Amino acid sequence: MENRLVSEILNLKNEKDAIILAHSYQPPEIQDIADQVGDSLQLSRAAASTGSSVIVFCGVRFMAETAHILSPGKRVLLPETDAGCPLADCIEVQALRSMQEMYPDALTVLYVNSPADVKAESYACCTSANALEVVESVPSDEIIFAPDRNLGTFVSRKSVKTIRIWNGACRCHATADMENMRAVMEEWPDAELLVHPETPPEVWELAHAVLGTGGMIRHVAESCSQRFIIGTEEGMVYRLRTLYPEREFRTGGNIYCPDMKKITLQKILDSLKNLGPVIELDSEIRKNAYDAVAKMTEITG
């Protein structure tokens, strides 16, 4: 059944002039058929540069919206419209405007895990890979950082700028199971623990390195270690095993995002057959968000 679906998807992809982009948290069978697997920054750049007329985005809604912002002339498909992000849902335009009124000298750096209309209110967007570099590039010594408080705290510890941090969080990372991490570390005492900056600061104290998903990939490539415990969404372990089959990887912290698992092979096939559901944004919001998102893609973390 799975082989038949994969064959149909690949045939239709060519027929429809489509590219399949998948986040590293997607299920293994989705990663396997994707033209590119990566983090938000890598996928944003791929969406902006692709020559394909159709983008099938295997991730969550804010990611597909970002692809549409960068490639308005392409048809961006999100095979499961219910694939959302609780972190993105915790910030709204009016609330951000109220914070901006409180700190009129600050410029807003918005984590890409946010709605398009809020991006339109920001100076620059960032990903976990380049958050510090984006903050440092902003022409202001005072920054509003939203919506993830843990990533904002991580940046504030490395920057001399005044960072005003929004009180939001990724539920999956913010509730990482530290006892599970400790138990796995006891079982694998020779392993490095790599954790995502969306996890709380107390988790960082356990870790050998605090990195976004792209940073984890680079770190493994440069490390002499053979074993790694991965403190981010479990899909990342499959990505690392695929890239480095000679190394060993385990999850740490029981971090699982149900929204990242909502897209299936059947939904991708249906999406290609129907060329929908299509991501559509108000043209004014898209135009206003473009500059902030474009700044993000120009800076490497």
N, C-alpha and C positions, 0 to 999 in steps of 0.2 A: 504493500500500500504506500509506504513512504517513498520507495524508489519510483513508483508511478507518479506521485505528486511532484517529486523533484524533477523528473524528466519533463513533465508538463510545464512546470514553472520556468525551467530553463529555455524551453522552446518558445513559450509565450513572451518571455523577457526579450528575446532577440526580435521576435515579431513586432513587439510594441515599442522597440527602441528604448528599453528601460534599464536602469541600474538599480541594484538592490544594496542598500546601506543598512548595516546592522550594528547596534551598540554591543559592546563587550559583555553586557549583562544579559543578552538574549539567550534563549535555550540553544543547546549544541546544534540541533538540526537547522536552526535559522542561521547561525554563524557559518555553518558549512556551505550554504548556498549563496552567501552574500558575495558581492563583488568587492566590498570593503567592509572590514570589521574594525571598529576603533572607538575612541572616546568622543565626547561632544565636539572637541576642537577639530579632530581629524575628520569627522563626518561633516562638520560645517564647511570645512575647506573642500571636501569632496563634492558636496552639493553645489558649492559656488563654481567649481571648475569643470564639472562634468559636461560632456557634449551630448549626453542622452537627453531626450525630450521628456522622459518620465522618470521620476525618482520614487522608488518604493522604500519607504522609511520604516525600518523595523526597530522601534524604540518606543518612546512615549510622546505624547502630544507636543510638548514644548520643543522637542527636537525637530519634529516635522514642521512645526511653525517656523523655526529658525531656518530650515532649509528653504521654505517658501520665501522668507524675507530676503535671503541671499540670491535666490533664483526665481524671481517672479515670472519669468517666461517659461518655466518648466511646470509640468503637472506633478505635484507632490501628493503621493498617496500614503495614507496611514491605514493599514489593513484592519486595525481594530481601533475604532474611535473612542472606545471606553478606556484606552490605555492612557491614564493620566499620571499626575505626580503630586502627591500631597504637599511636598515642599513648594512647588509652584503655586499651589492653591492657597498658601498661607500669606500671600501678599496681593494687594489690590491697589489700583491707581490712586484713589483718594487717600488711602492710608499713607502711601509713599509721599504724596504731595504734602500731607500734614507734617511728615518728618522733615521734608525739604524746607518747609516754612520755619521749622524749629532751628534748622542749621543752614541759614541762607548763604553762607560762604562755602559750603561743602558741595562737591560734585559727587554724583551717584555712580558707583560701580555696582552693576547688577549681575549676580551669578546667572549663568545661562538657564539654570533650572527655574524659570519664571515665565509668566504669560507674556504674549507679544505686546499687549497694550501697556504693560508696565515697562517693558524694554523701551518703548517709545518715549518714556519719561526720563530716561537715563542718559548719562554722558557716555558710558562705555559698558559693555558686557565683558564677562570673563568666564573661563572654565576653571575647574580645580587645577588644571595643568599650568595655567598662566595667571592665576589670580594676583599673585604678588607682583609680577611683572607689569600687569595692567595697572594696578594701583600706583606703582612707582612711576608709571608713564603719564598719569593724569596731572594736568597743570594746576594742582591745588594741594595745599598741605592738610586739608581737611576732607575726609571722604565719608560718605554714607555707603555702607556695604550691606547689601541685602540679597536674598532673604535668609541665607544660612548662617546662623550664629557661630557654629563651630568652625566653618571655613573662614568666617570673618575674624574670629579669635586667632586662628592660625596665622592669617595674614598680619594681624595687628602685632603679633609677637615678633615679626620679622621686619616690620616697617617702622620708620621714625615718624610717619604721618599720624595725625589724629584720626582714628577710625571710629565712626558712629555705627554700631552694629545692630541690625534688625534682629528681632527675637523670633527667628523661624528655624526649623530643622527638618532634615530628612528622617522620617520615623524609623526607617529600616536601619540607618547608620547610627542614629542617636540612641537607639536601644540595643546596641551591640552587646552581646553576652560576654562580659569580661571573664567570668568564671570558666566559660568554655574555652576562651583564648588561653587562659592559664593552664587548663588541663591539656590542651593540645601541645602547648609549649613544653610541658613536662614529658609528654610522650615523644616529642621530637626536640630534644634539647639542643641539637646541632642546627636547627632551622632558624632562618630569619623571619621575623614577624613584620609584615608590611601592612600598614593600615591606611585607610582613606581619611583625608582631613574633615570629612563630614561626620566622622565619629567624634565623641566627646574628648576633651583634653586629657582626662584620666586614662583613656585608652592609649593616647600617644605615648604616655609614660612607659607603657609596656613594650612599645614597638622599637624595632631597629631603624625603621624609616617610616615617615608619613608622606604619602604620595598619592597623586591621582592615578587613574588606571594607566594612562600613557607612561607616567613616571615609573610605575611598577614594572612595566615591560622593559624599559631602559635599564632599570636597576638590576633586574635579573640577568640581563645580557652582560652587564659589567661585573657582576658579583662572582666570587669564587665558591659561594655556597652551592650545595646540591639540593637542599630542601628549603621550602618556603611555606609559611603559613600566611594566608591571604585574608586580611581583615576588610573586605568590602563585599559587595553583592556576589553571591556564589557563582554566577555565570562567568566571572573573571577567571576562575580556576580552569575552566575548560579552555578559555582563550590562551592562557599561559601554557597549559599542557600541549596545546596544538603548536605553539611557537617553539617551545623548548621541551621536546619529548624525552630528552635525556635527564631532565630535572624532575624533582618530585614536589607536588603542591597539594595542600589541604586548605579547606576553609577554616576560618577562625572567627568566632563571634556569632554564628548562626544568623548572618545577614541575608535576608531574602526579600526581594521586591516583587509582589504579586503582579503589579502593573507591567513589569518587564517580561512577564511570562504569558501575557494575554494573546500575543500574536502567534499563530500557528501556520504550518505549511499550507493547510487548506485555505486559511484566510488570505495568505499571500496569493495563492492561485486565483481565488475569487476576485481579489483586488485587481489583478492583472487582466482578468477576463472582462471586468466591468469598468476598468480604469477609474476606480473609486474605492473607498471614499476619498474625496479630494480635500486637501487643506486649503481653505480660503480665508483670507483676512481682509478687513477693511483696508482699502488702498491707502488711506491717510495714515493709519496705524503702521502699515507695512513700511511706508516711506520714512516715517519718523523713527522707526526702530532700526532702519537699515544702518545708519551711521554708527550706532552703538554696537551693533553686531559686527559690522565690518572692522571696527577697531580691535575687537577680540581676535579675529582671524589673522590680523596683521602681526600679532605679538606671540612669540614662541616662549612656552614655559620650560 
